[in-house]
Amino acid sequence: MGGKKAKLKKLKKKVSKLKKELKGFETSQSAPEISPLAPSGGFPNLPVIQGVEFSTAQAGVKYAGRDDVMLAKAIAGSTVAGVFTRSSTRSAPVLDCQNKLKKPLPTDMPVAILVNSGNSNAFTGAKGDGSVQAICTAVSKQVGTATDCVFTASTGVIGEPLPHDRIVAQISQLNATLSKDKIKAAAGAIMTTDTFEKGASASVVLDGKTTHIAGIAKGSGMIAPDMATMLVYIFTDATVEQSVLQTMLSDLNERSFNAITVDSDTSTSDSVMVIATGQNGGSKITDASSTQGKAFAAALGDVMRELAHLVVKDGEGATKFVAINVTGAASNMSARTIALSVANSPLVKTALAGEDPNWGRVVMAVGKSGEHADRDKMTIYFGDILVAENGWVSPNYTESAGVSYMKNAELSISVDVGVGPGLATVWTCDLTHQYITINADYRS
């Protein structure tokens, strides 16, 4: 009898342990651990952009118990600009958005953006196109606009049909609950493997009027510069001519979203859009090179760069945020190629994860880029520590100094290749075991 009781007690303990493990697993699935590089203050207090409203809902596209659809509505007359992935397998929503921005939008109708997470609606053939049209038609009817003014995006698993009926079923509620104060909720609804909502803002005085800019982004993995590499929506109350806004966005994109990499993989769904409502009361910006145009572009650039940095800081499994600075290259393009070679090197990134100042891997990555570099003129810095010069390790460099520097959460690696005036900066993160865990289990 005593033996049976002992066995039963042991079995109960085992069941209890399994329950705890299951609970922990469920918690980790629904609420991933926040990146150690996340802003300490949490989501910023973004300004309300006059003429824009947001709402979110639970459609159950993939995730349970969380909002996974976002609707944004901008006042009639808003101007829209966008840049999108150059992937040859880009998604149905991306293709639809690109086609719509090839022609002027109606100026007497509101603009709507609907985004779902959990399914990318990419590589889904004619079904994907049909899903986009079904969503755009439903949104246009509820919001009271033309389908040409409805832009969609989908992010998540590739190659699975989008259950768009679940999204369509929520559009009435989304339209009924639109509010100017729900931008944080919108940032949360578009997340996939992200661990925190991403937002940034700026303000600038134009014609004596304070102009506000606020943006949100999602992005954590499948991040490599070939346009945008994430979903980003930026709103401003400025009045900007569409062609000027598009020129600004395309130019600033090269120095922000096109200058980051987490894992060297370019998404099928990348979209960056800027919507200007014209509600600031100032005069229209019709020239990007004017004083007003330059001031606005500078503020917009600040928001784009901050959002780009936040995406890297939320890189899957990231523990280090790293700036790769290259100077002395044959051209800016050459410098960019070298910087990306260093930033995307698995050997460099794993050394960063291990806090190993293995500068030889930087030398390797510069060399494999295929760009010209002068071995005997090249210099390498970790932060302000001179590591290598004159074709060899610096005589004043010590391994202990390198090890100490690598313990920082934010790092910079600077390389001058000694051949010309070209320069570039790329931002990246380290590569940890957690990256493998996240992506090995992504569809589970």
C-alpha positions as CSV (number, residue, x, y, z in Angstrom):
1,M,0.0,0.0,0.0
2,G,2.8,2.3,0.9
3,G,4.5,1.7,-2.4
4,K,1.4,2.7,-4.3
5,K,1.1,6.0,-2.3
6,A,4.7,6.8,-3.0
7,K,4.3,6.1,-6.8
8,L,1.1,8.3,-6.8
9,K,2.9,11.1,-5.0
10,K,5.7,10.9,-7.5
11,L,3.3,10.9,-10.4
12,K,1.5,14.0,-9.0
13,K,4.8,15.8,-8.7
14,K,5.6,15.0,-12.3
15,V,2.2,16.2,-13.5
16,S,2.6,19.4,-11.5
17,K,6.0,20.0,-13.1
18,L,4.6,19.4,-16.6
19,K,1.8,21.9,-15.9
20,K,4.3,24.5,-14.8
21,E,6.4,23.9,-17.9
22,L,3.3,24.1,-20.1
23,K,2.2,27.4,-18.5
24,G,5.7,28.8,-19.0
25,F,5.6,27.8,-22.6
26,E,2.2,29.4,-23.2
27,T,3.4,32.6,-21.5
28,S,6.5,32.7,-23.7
29,Q,4.3,32.2,-26.8
30,S,1.9,35.0,-26.0
31,A,4.3,37.4,-24.4
32,P,7.9,37.1,-25.7
33,E,10.6,38.5,-23.5
34,I,11.2,42.1,-24.3
35,S,14.5,42.9,-26.0
36,P,17.2,44.1,-23.7
37,L,17.8,46.9,-26.2
38,A,14.2,48.2,-25.9
39,P,13.8,51.9,-24.9
40,S,13.8,52.1,-21.1
41,G,10.9,54.5,-21.1
42,G,8.6,52.2,-23.2
43,F,6.5,53.4,-26.0
44,P,6.9,57.2,-26.5
45,N,4.1,59.7,-26.0
46,L,3.4,60.5,-29.7
47,P,1.6,63.7,-30.7
48,V,-1.9,63.4,-32.1
49,I,-1.8,64.0,-35.9
50,Q,-4.8,66.0,-36.9
51,G,-6.8,64.3,-39.6
52,V,-5.8,60.7,-38.7
53,E,-7.6,58.1,-36.7
54,F,-6.8,54.5,-35.7
55,S,-8.5,51.3,-34.5
56,T,-7.6,47.7,-33.8
57,A,-9.4,44.4,-33.6
58,Q,-8.9,40.7,-33.0
59,A,-9.5,38.8,-36.3
60,G,-7.7,35.6,-35.3
61,V,-5.6,35.4,-38.5
62,K,-2.9,33.5,-36.6
63,Y,-2.7,34.8,-33.1
64,A,-5.3,34.2,-30.3
65,G,-6.1,36.7,-27.6
66,R,-4.5,39.8,-29.1
67,D,-5.3,42.5,-31.7
68,D,-3.9,41.5,-35.1
69,V,-5.6,44.0,-37.4
70,M,-5.1,47.7,-37.6
71,L,-7.1,50.4,-39.5
72,A,-5.9,53.9,-40.0
73,K,-8.0,56.6,-41.7
74,A,-6.7,59.9,-43.0
75,I,-8.8,62.9,-44.0
76,A,-9.7,63.5,-47.6
77,G,-7.1,65.4,-49.5
78,S,-4.1,63.7,-47.7
79,T,-1.1,63.0,-49.8
80,V,0.5,59.6,-49.8
81,A,4.0,58.4,-50.6
82,G,5.5,54.9,-50.3
83,V,8.5,52.8,-50.9
84,F,8.3,49.0,-51.1
85,T,10.4,45.9,-51.3
86,R,12.3,45.1,-54.5
87,S,11.9,41.4,-53.8
88,S,11.0,39.5,-56.9
89,T,8.5,37.5,-54.8
90,R,6.7,40.5,-53.2
91,S,3.3,40.0,-51.7
92,A,-0.1,40.7,-53.2
93,P,-0.7,43.8,-50.9
94,V,2.7,45.3,-52.0
95,L,1.9,44.9,-55.7
96,D,-1.5,46.5,-55.1
97,C,-0.1,49.5,-53.2
98,Q,2.6,50.0,-55.8
99,N,-0.1,50.1,-58.6
100,K,-2.3,52.5,-56.7
101,L,0.6,55.0,-56.2
102,K,1.4,55.1,-59.9
103,K,-1.6,57.5,-60.4
104,P,-3.0,60.4,-58.5
105,L,-5.4,59.6,-55.7
106,P,-8.9,61.2,-55.6
107,T,-8.6,64.4,-53.5
108,D,-12.2,64.4,-52.2
109,M,-12.0,61.0,-50.4
110,P,-10.3,59.8,-47.3
111,V,-7.3,57.4,-47.3
112,A,-7.4,54.1,-45.4
113,I,-4.7,51.7,-44.4
114,L,-5.5,48.2,-43.2
115,V,-2.7,45.9,-41.9
116,N,-3.0,42.4,-40.6
117,S,-0.3,40.4,-38.8
118,G,0.2,36.6,-38.7
119,N,0.0,36.0,-42.4
120,S,1.9,37.8,-45.2
121,N,-0.4,37.0,-48.1
122,A,2.8,36.4,-50.1
123,F,3.2,33.6,-52.7
124,T,-0.5,32.9,-52.6
125,G,-1.2,33.4,-56.3
126,A,-4.6,34.6,-57.5
127,K,-6.1,33.8,-54.1
128,G,-3.8,36.5,-52.6
129,D,-5.0,39.1,-55.2
130,G,-8.6,38.2,-54.4
131,S,-8.0,38.6,-50.7
132,V,-6.6,42.1,-51.2
133,Q,-9.6,43.1,-53.4
134,A,-12.1,41.7,-50.9
135,I,-10.5,43.6,-48.0
136,C,-10.2,46.9,-50.0
137,T,-13.8,46.6,-51.1
138,A,-15.1,46.1,-47.6
139,V,-12.9,48.9,-46.2
140,S,-14.0,51.3,-48.9
141,K,-17.7,50.7,-48.2
142,Q,-17.3,51.1,-44.4
143,V,-15.0,54.2,-44.5
144,G,-16.8,55.8,-47.5
145,T,-14.0,56.0,-49.9
146,A,-12.8,54.6,-53.3
147,T,-10.9,51.3,-53.4
148,D,-8.0,53.2,-55.0
149,C,-7.7,55.1,-51.7
150,V,-7.4,51.9,-49.6
151,F,-3.9,50.5,-49.0
152,T,-3.3,47.1,-47.3
153,A,-0.3,45.2,-45.9
154,S,0.1,41.8,-44.5
155,T,2.9,40.4,-42.4
156,G,3.6,36.9,-41.1
157,V,3.9,33.4,-42.6
158,I,4.6,33.2,-46.3
159,G,2.8,30.8,-48.6
160,E,-0.5,30.3,-46.7
161,P,-3.8,31.6,-48.0
162,L,-5.0,34.7,-46.1
163,P,-8.3,34.0,-44.2
164,H,-9.5,37.4,-45.3
165,D,-13.1,36.6,-44.2
166,R,-11.9,36.9,-40.6
167,I,-10.6,40.4,-41.4
168,V,-13.6,41.5,-43.4
169,A,-15.8,40.5,-40.5
170,Q,-14.0,43.0,-38.2
171,I,-14.0,46.0,-40.5
172,S,-17.4,47.4,-39.3
173,Q,-16.1,47.4,-35.8
174,L,-12.8,48.9,-36.8
175,N,-14.6,51.7,-38.6
176,A,-16.9,52.3,-35.6
177,T,-14.1,52.5,-33.1
178,L,-11.7,54.8,-34.9
179,S,-10.0,57.3,-32.6
180,K,-7.1,59.8,-32.8
181,D,-5.6,58.4,-29.6
182,K,-5.0,54.7,-30.6
183,I,-1.7,54.9,-32.3
184,K,0.1,52.7,-29.7
185,A,-2.6,50.0,-30.1
186,A,-2.0,50.2,-33.8
187,A,1.7,49.7,-33.3
188,G,0.9,46.6,-31.3
189,A,-1.5,45.1,-33.7
190,I,1.0,44.9,-36.6
191,M,3.7,43.1,-34.6
192,T,4.7,39.5,-35.3
193,T,8.0,38.4,-33.6
194,D,8.5,41.9,-32.3
195,T,8.9,42.2,-28.5
196,F,7.8,45.8,-28.1
197,E,5.8,48.4,-29.9
198,K,7.9,50.9,-31.9
199,G,7.1,54.6,-32.3
200,A,8.9,57.9,-32.9
201,S,8.0,61.5,-33.4
202,A,9.4,64.9,-34.2
203,S,8.1,68.5,-34.6
204,V,9.3,71.4,-36.7
205,V,8.1,75.0,-37.1
206,L,7.1,75.8,-40.7
207,D,5.6,79.2,-41.5
208,G,5.2,79.9,-37.8
209,K,3.1,76.8,-37.4
210,T,4.3,73.8,-35.4
211,T,4.2,70.7,-37.6
212,H,4.0,67.3,-36.1
213,I,5.3,63.9,-37.4
214,A,4.5,60.5,-35.7
215,G,5.4,57.1,-36.9
216,I,5.1,53.4,-36.0
217,A,6.9,50.4,-37.2
218,K,7.1,46.6,-37.0
219,G,10.1,44.6,-37.7
220,S,12.4,42.1,-35.9
221,G,13.5,39.4,-38.3
222,M,13.9,39.0,-42.1
223,I,15.6,42.4,-42.0
224,A,18.0,43.4,-44.7
225,P,18.2,46.6,-46.8
226,D,16.6,46.3,-50.2
227,M,14.1,49.1,-49.7
228,A,12.4,49.0,-46.4
229,T,12.5,45.5,-44.7
230,M,9.6,46.0,-42.4
231,L,6.2,47.8,-42.2
232,V,6.3,51.5,-41.3
233,Y,3.6,54.1,-41.3
234,I,4.4,57.7,-40.7
235,F,1.8,60.5,-40.4
236,T,2.2,64.2,-40.4
237,D,-0.1,67.2,-40.4
238,A,2.2,69.0,-42.9
239,T,0.9,70.1,-46.3
240,V,3.3,68.5,-48.9
241,E,2.9,68.1,-52.6
242,Q,2.7,64.3,-53.4
243,S,5.7,64.3,-55.8
244,V,7.8,66.2,-53.2
245,L,6.8,63.9,-50.4
246,Q,7.7,60.8,-52.6
247,T,11.1,62.3,-53.4
248,M,11.9,63.0,-49.8
249,L,10.8,59.5,-48.7
250,S,12.9,57.8,-51.3
251,D,16.0,59.8,-50.5
252,L,15.7,59.5,-46.7
253,N,15.0,55.8,-47.0
254,E,18.5,55.2,-48.3
255,R,19.9,56.5,-45.0
256,S,17.5,54.9,-42.7
257,F,15.5,51.7,-43.5
258,N,17.9,50.9,-46.4
259,A,20.9,51.1,-44.0
260,I,19.9,48.4,-41.4
261,T,20.3,44.6,-41.4
262,V,19.4,42.0,-38.8
263,D,19.9,38.7,-40.7
264,S,20.5,39.7,-44.4
265,D,17.1,38.4,-45.5
266,T,14.8,40.7,-47.4
267,S,11.1,40.4,-46.8
268,T,8.4,39.9,-49.4
269,S,6.1,42.4,-47.6
270,D,8.3,45.5,-46.9
271,S,6.3,48.7,-47.0
272,V,7.1,52.3,-45.8
273,M,4.4,54.8,-46.2
274,V,4.1,58.5,-45.3
275,I,0.7,60.2,-45.1
276,A,0.5,64.0,-44.9
277,T,-2.9,65.4,-43.9
278,G,-2.3,69.1,-44.5
279,Q,-4.0,70.1,-41.3
280,N,-1.2,72.2,-39.8
281,G,-2.5,75.4,-41.3
282,G,0.8,76.2,-43.1
283,S,1.6,76.7,-46.8
284,K,2.2,73.7,-49.0
285,I,5.7,72.5,-49.5
286,T,6.2,72.3,-53.2
287,D,10.0,72.2,-53.4
288,A,12.2,69.8,-51.4
289,S,15.2,72.2,-51.7
290,S,13.3,75.1,-50.2
291,T,14.0,76.2,-46.6
292,Q,10.7,74.8,-45.5
293,G,11.3,71.6,-47.5
294,K,14.7,71.0,-46.0
295,A,13.4,71.7,-42.5
296,F,10.6,69.2,-42.9
297,A,12.8,66.6,-44.5
298,A,15.3,66.9,-41.6
299,A,12.5,66.2,-39.1
300,L,11.1,63.3,-41.2
301,G,14.6,61.9,-41.5
302,D,14.9,61.9,-37.7
303,V,11.7,59.9,-37.3
304,M,12.7,57.4,-40.0
305,R,16.2,56.9,-38.6
306,E,14.8,56.4,-35.0
307,L,12.3,53.8,-36.2
308,A,15.0,52.0,-38.2
309,H,17.2,51.8,-35.1
310,L,14.3,50.5,-33.1
311,V,13.8,47.6,-35.6
312,V,17.4,46.6,-35.2
313,K,17.2,46.9,-31.4
314,D,14.3,44.4,-31.6
315,G,16.2,42.1,-33.9
316,E,15.3,38.5,-33.1
317,G,17.5,37.5,-30.1
318,A,19.5,40.7,-30.3
319,T,21.6,41.8,-27.3
320,K,23.9,44.3,-29.1
321,F,23.1,47.3,-31.3
322,V,26.0,48.0,-33.6
323,A,26.9,50.8,-35.9
324,I,29.3,49.8,-38.8
325,N,31.1,53.0,-40.1
326,V,33.2,52.7,-43.2
327,T,35.3,55.6,-44.6
328,G,38.1,55.9,-47.1
329,A,36.3,53.8,-49.7
330,A,36.4,54.3,-53.5
331,S,32.8,55.6,-53.4
332,N,29.8,55.8,-51.2
333,M,28.4,52.7,-52.8
334,S,31.7,50.8,-52.2
335,A,31.6,51.9,-48.6
336,R,28.0,50.7,-48.3
337,T,29.0,47.3,-49.7
338,I,31.9,46.9,-47.3
339,A,29.7,48.0,-44.3
340,L,27.0,45.5,-45.2
341,S,29.7,42.7,-45.7
342,V,30.8,43.4,-42.1
343,A,27.3,43.8,-40.7
344,N,25.9,40.6,-42.3
345,S,28.9,38.4,-41.5
346,P,27.7,35.5,-39.2
347,L,31.3,35.3,-37.8
348,V,31.3,39.0,-36.9
349,K,27.8,38.8,-35.5
350,T,28.5,35.7,-33.3
351,A,31.7,37.3,-32.0
352,L,29.7,40.3,-31.0
353,A,27.2,38.0,-29.2
354,G,30.0,36.4,-27.4
355,E,31.6,39.8,-26.5
356,D,34.7,38.6,-28.3
357,P,36.8,41.5,-29.9
358,N,37.8,39.3,-32.8
359,W,39.0,42.1,-35.1
360,G,40.4,39.5,-37.5
361,R,36.8,38.7,-38.5
362,V,36.3,42.3,-39.4
363,V,39.3,42.1,-41.7
364,M,37.9,39.0,-43.3
365,A,34.5,40.7,-43.9
366,V,36.1,43.7,-45.5
367,G,38.1,41.5,-47.8
368,K,35.2,39.3,-48.9
369,S,33.2,42.3,-49.9
370,G,35.0,42.4,-53.2
371,E,35.6,46.2,-52.9
372,H,39.1,47.8,-53.0
373,A,40.9,48.2,-49.7
374,D,44.5,49.1,-49.0
375,R,45.8,46.6,-46.4
376,D,48.7,48.9,-45.3
377,K,46.5,52.0,-44.9
378,M,43.5,50.3,-43.3
379,T,42.5,51.2,-39.8
380,I,40.0,49.5,-37.5
381,Y,38.4,51.0,-34.4
382,F,36.2,49.5,-31.7
383,G,34.5,52.7,-30.4
384,D,37.5,55.1,-29.9
385,I,40.0,52.2,-29.4
386,L,42.4,51.9,-32.3
387,V,42.7,48.2,-32.9
388,A,44.6,47.8,-36.2
389,E,46.7,50.1,-38.4
390,N,49.4,49.9,-41.0
391,G,48.5,46.4,-42.0
392,W,48.8,44.9,-38.5
393,V,47.4,45.1,-35.0
394,S,48.1,48.5,-33.4
395,P,51.0,48.4,-31.0
396,N,49.0,50.2,-28.3
397,Y,46.0,47.9,-28.5
398,T,45.3,45.5,-25.7
399,E,42.9,42.5,-25.7
400,S,41.6,43.5,-22.3
401,A,40.5,46.9,-23.6
402,G,38.7,45.2,-26.5
403,V,37.0,42.7,-24.2
404,S,35.9,45.5,-21.8
405,Y,34.4,47.5,-24.7
406,M,32.5,44.6,-26.1
407,K,30.5,44.3,-22.9
408,N,28.6,47.5,-23.9
409,A,25.0,47.1,-25.2
410,E,25.7,49.7,-28.0
411,L,28.8,49.4,-30.1
412,S,30.5,50.9,-33.1
413,I,33.0,49.4,-35.4
414,S,34.8,51.9,-37.7
415,V,36.9,50.9,-40.7
416,D,38.9,53.2,-43.0
417,V,40.0,51.3,-46.0
418,G,42.4,54.0,-47.2
419,V,41.6,54.3,-50.9
420,G,39.2,57.2,-51.4
421,P,36.5,59.6,-50.1
422,G,33.6,57.1,-49.9
423,L,31.7,56.6,-46.6
424,A,28.6,54.8,-45.3
425,T,27.0,53.7,-42.0
426,V,25.0,50.6,-41.5
427,W,23.3,49.5,-38.3
428,T,23.0,45.9,-37.2
429,C,22.8,43.6,-34.2
430,D,24.5,40.4,-32.9
431,L,23.5,36.9,-33.7
432,T,22.5,34.7,-30.7
433,H,21.1,31.3,-30.0
434,Q,17.8,32.9,-29.4
435,Y,17.6,33.9,-33.1
436,I,17.8,30.2,-34.0
437,T,15.2,29.3,-31.4
438,I,12.7,31.9,-32.7
439,N,13.0,31.0,-36.3
440,A,13.1,27.3,-35.8
441,D,9.8,27.4,-34.0
442,Y,8.2,30.2,-36.0
443,R,5.4,28.2,-37.7
444,S,4.9,25.9,-34.7
